[in-house]
Amino acid sequence: MNDYEALFILKPDISEEDTKGLCKTITEVIVKNSGTVKKEENWGRRPLAYPVKKSKEGYYYKVDFNAPAESVAKLDAAYKLNQSILRTLITRR
């Protein structure tokens, strides 16, 4: 099991309740792929450095987790299917 850090940028036009639900599904996908969530941080709404899919702002959400190396590709593929996630960055710590 390796330590990973994931940063998500979520669409700014979704409601606060939908944002909380999306953050919950992000952590559920990690647990479903035999990972364990260590820490979650909601950084709130922030401006983007450049427009991404016509959005100038986004909700930032950071997760620290442990997972096997082979499950990271599955996580990345699952997050790319979600239309409410603008960008995903998963790095090994």
ABEGO torsion letter per residue (X at the ends): XBBBBBBBBBBAABBAAAAAAAAAAAAAAAAAAGBBBABBBBAEBBBBABBBGGBABBBBBBBBBBBBAAAAAAAAAAAAABAABABBBBBBX
